[in-house]
């Protein structure tokens, strides 16, 4: 876990990782970091490194181990680091081609039971027939098969203690916004809040966020949370009753960067062999 995180932040971060796991990903803990990974859904929100404390002397080995984990899977991870970012970590990330995003990633938590104002669109739980359209909004037209299958499985067959709900905003019978609400262990997180391009700036996303936590019955004291990756979005969420509790500096590879790994080299004999059977006489 990262340092200096208050309890609502810890609960939300744990729920976010559980969200990735319930959709088929996994989280690998190593010294100095948690590696959140989904081998079949190569989206940044499913493949990221939460960096904790890494010493200067162990930095090179740390980065090589982490990048080997993702690059062997042809995945591009992002790194999340609590500010102020230690200088040796910033140098290490730069050496491997990672660049700081211009704006931080902010975790915001809503007041429990805070009333929010719905928008002009009607917000409701998606129907099964609308799932393809919603997934295309979240994931684009390509590569959505695995994502759709994972969402439908978790939606229709949740594990005990969790609930995944696709939510859509509809105007004039057309979907204009969509999101995934995931509930687990006293938390309710809203993920992949997305608006149809020609509807952006007209309040569709705000209306969805304003109503998404009021659909169905949430636990009365559930921690409600979202992430904002821009100052504009953070301001909007603040106006809807959410307060920032945690800020990460994110580092990512530029689009032109290639995932180039050295060749395996010549074949070598096995490093371990079974013991030979010793026969008497």
Rosetta blueprint (number, residue, H / E / L):
1 X L
2 X L
3 X L
4 X L
5 X L
6 X L
7 X H
8 X H
9 X H
10 X H
11 X H
12 X H
13 X H
14 X H
15 X H
16 X H
17 X H
18 X H
19 X H
20 X H
21 X H
22 X H
23 X L
24 X L
25 X L
26 X E
27 X E
28 X E
29 X E
30 X E
31 X L
32 X L
33 X E
34 X E
35 X E
36 X E
37 X E
38 X L
39 X L
40 X L
41 X L
42 X L
43 X L
44 X H
45 X H
46 X H
47 X L
48 X E
49 X E
50 X E
51 X E
52 X L
53 X L
54 X L
55 X L
56 X H
57 X H
58 X H
59 X H
60 X H
61 X H
62 X H
63 X H
64 X H
65 X H
66 X H
67 X H
68 X H
69 X H
70 X H
71 X H
72 X L
73 X L
74 X L
75 X L
76 X L
77 X L
78 X E
79 X E
80 X E
81 X E
82 X E
83 X L
84 X L
85 X L
86 X L
87 X H
88 X H
89 X H
90 X H
91 X H
92 X H
93 X H
94 X H
95 X H
96 X L
97 X L
98 X E
99 X E
100 X E
101 X L
102 X L
103 X L
104 X L
105 X E
106 X E
107 X E
108 X E
109 X E
110 X E
111 X L
112 X L
113 X L
114 X L
115 X L
116 X L
117 X L
118 X L
119 X L
120 X L
121 X L
122 X E
123 X E
124 X E
125 X E
126 X L
127 X L
128 X H
129 X H
130 X H
131 X H
132 X H
133 X H
134 X H
135 X H
136 X H
137 X H
138 X H
139 X H
140 X L
141 X L
142 X L
143 X L
144 X L
145 X H
146 X H
147 X H
148 X H
149 X H
150 X H
151 X H
152 X H
153 X H
154 X H
155 X H
156 X H
157 X L
158 X L
159 X L
160 X L
161 X L
162 X E
163 X E
164 X E
165 X E
166 X E
167 X E
168 X E
169 X E
170 X E
171 X E
172 X L
173 X L
174 X E
175 X E
176 X E
177 X E
178 X E
179 X E
180 X E
181 X E
182 X E
183 X E
184 X E
185 X L
186 X L
187 X E
188 X E
189 X E
190 X E
191 X E
192 X E
193 X E
194 X E
195 X E
196 X L
197 X H
198 X H
199 X H
200 X L
201 X L
202 X L
203 X L
204 X H
205 X H
206 X H
207 X H
208 X H
209 X H
210 X H
211 X H
212 X H
213 X L
214 X L
215 X L
216 X L
217 X L
218 X L
219 X L
220 X L
221 X L
222 X L
223 X E
224 X E
225 X E
226 X E
227 X E
228 X E
229 X L
230 X L
231 X H
232 X H
233 X H
234 X H
235 X H
236 X H
237 X H
238 X H
239 X H
240 X L
241 X L
242 X E
243 X E
244 X E
245 X E
246 X E
247 X E
248 X E
249 X E
250 X E
251 X E
252 X E
253 X E
254 X L
255 X L
256 X L
257 X L
258 X L
259 X L
260 X L
261 X L
262 X L
263 X L
264 X L
265 X L
266 X L
267 X L
268 X L
269 X L
270 X L
271 X L
272 X L
273 X L
274 X L
275 X L
276 X L
277 X L
278 X L
279 X L
280 X L
281 X L
